């Protein structure tokens, strides 16, 4: 990971690329497990959903004056859908929490208000809170000593999935490898 950038644009480009790479990893990793489990659920990129398509309309957020047809696309990096293309969950993928979890929490509240059955999930590699020279420290703390982010994430999100063996898991903070099975369970609850 580069430590020095010659411009703000270079730094922003790096951050955007690493975020896209993380989202792609989450999608491919989870889709592989879903396929091996013979599930009818799969994950697609949120930005690949064409504006105006039925799925886009179900997930886009109405804005403007009452009666307006104007909509915006929120913090939807990935979407888990079933074979009918019905959304089961949206997945926000962030490489770090710095200023980003609050965005996900806001959109979680709005999206769940619009669609009571929709689940909002969060996936992160937990890069930690280490300062220069300090030992690595999880952004999520532990169940017994949670960080503010863990408290907010476990209260407002339907699951937090982490890809880091150092992170203390528990409750709704789980290993990324559990995401596929949880999506299958969520998918079954929608059919009953």
N, C-alpha and C positions, 0 to 999 in steps of 0.2 A: 504494500500500500504506500503510495507516494506521501511524503510528509511535507514537501515544499511544492508550492504551485506558483507559476510565474504570473498567473492572473486569476481573478475571481471566476472568469468564464471557464478556465481550465479546471478549477476546483469543482464548479457546478457540473461540468461535463463528466468528471470522474464520479461524483456522487450519483448522478443520474444513471450512468452505466452500471455502477455496482448495484444500485437498486433494481435495475432491470435484470441483471444477472441473477440476483437473489430470487426475484419473482419467477424467473424461468426455472431455476433450480427447484423451488417449492412445487411448481406445477409438474415438472417432469418426474421428480421423485415421488410425488403423491399419485400421479396418474399411473406410474409403473406398478405401485402397490395395488391400486384399484383394479387394474387390468389382471394382475395375478390372482386377485380375489374374485374374479369374474363379476365385478360390479357393473351395473348399468349407469353409474355415476362417473363423470369425468370433469376435469377442471379446464377452463378456457381463460384466456386473457380478457380482462374487462375491456381493454381498448380495441379488441378485435370484434366486439359486438357492434354491428352497424347502427348508426344513429337512426332512430325511427323504427327499428325492428321490434317485434313484440317483447323480446327479452330486454332490450334497451329501455323500452317504455315502462316495463315493470320495475326497473331499478333506478331510473332517472328521477331526480327530485324536482317537484314542481316549485317554481319561483315566480315572483311577480305578483301582480294584483289578483284578487280572487277572480276565478274564471279564466285566467291566462293559461295558454297551452305551453308556455315557455318552460323548459326543463334544463337541468344541468346534470352532469355526470360527477358523482362524488368520489370518495376515496375507495375505489373498487379496482384493485389490482388484478384479482382473480375471481372467477365465479365458478362454483361447483353446481353443475346441472345434472338432471336425470335424462333418460332417453327421450322424454317428452319436451326437453329443453326448458323445464321448469327450474327456477333457481332454488337451490337448497341452502346455500351459504355464499356470502361474499368473504373474500380473504384479503386483508390488508397486509402487504409484505413490506416490512421496513428493516433496513440493516442496522439502524440505531434508533433509540427513542428520543434523542435530542430534538425537542420541538415537534415531534411527529405523532406521538401517541395521542395527544389532545385532538388532533385532526381526525384520527380514526375514531376516537370516542364520540366526537360530535356527530360524525356521519353514522355511527352505529345507532345513536338515539333517533336520528331522523329516519334512517332506513327501516328500523324496527317499528317505528310509528306508522310508516306507510304500509308495511307488510308484516303482520304479526307472526307469520310462520318463518320468516327469513332469519337466519342466524348470521352473526357477524363474528368472524374469527381473525386472529392476528398471528402472523408468523415472523419470527426474527431469529437471527443467529446469536443474539445476546453477545455483542462485542465487548460488553463490560464498561465499567466506569473508571478504569485505571487512569491515573494522572501520570505524568512523566516520572519514571523511576519507582512508581508504586506497584504493588502486587495487583493482579487482576481481581476485580470485584464485580459480581453480577449486577446487571441493571434491575434485576427482579428480586433480589434478596432471597428470603426463604419463607415458608409458610409461617414459621415462628417469628421471623424478623423481616416482614415484608417491606419493600420500598413503597413509596407513594405510587409509583407506576404499577406495581403488582396489585396494590389495593384497588386502584381505579380500573385496571384491566380485568381483574377477576369479578368486579362488580358490574361493569357495563358491557363486557364482551362475553360471548358464549364459549370462548376457548382461546387460549394462548399456546402456541406451539413453538418450541424452541429447539434449535439444532446446535447444542453445545453441551458436551458431557459435564462441564463444570457447574452448570446451572442447577440449583436445587429445585427439583420438580415437586409437584403436589397440588391437589385440588384441580382447578381448571388450567393450571400451568403444566403442560405435558410435553413430552418429546415429540418432535416433528413426525416421527414414525407412527404415531397414534392418530394422526389426522385422517388418514384414509378410512380406518375402521369407524371413527367418530362420524365421518360424513355418511357412511353406509347406515349407521344407526339413525342419524338425522333424516336421511332419505326414507327409511322405513316408517318413521313417525309421521311423515307427511302423507303416506298412503293409507293410514288408519284413521 
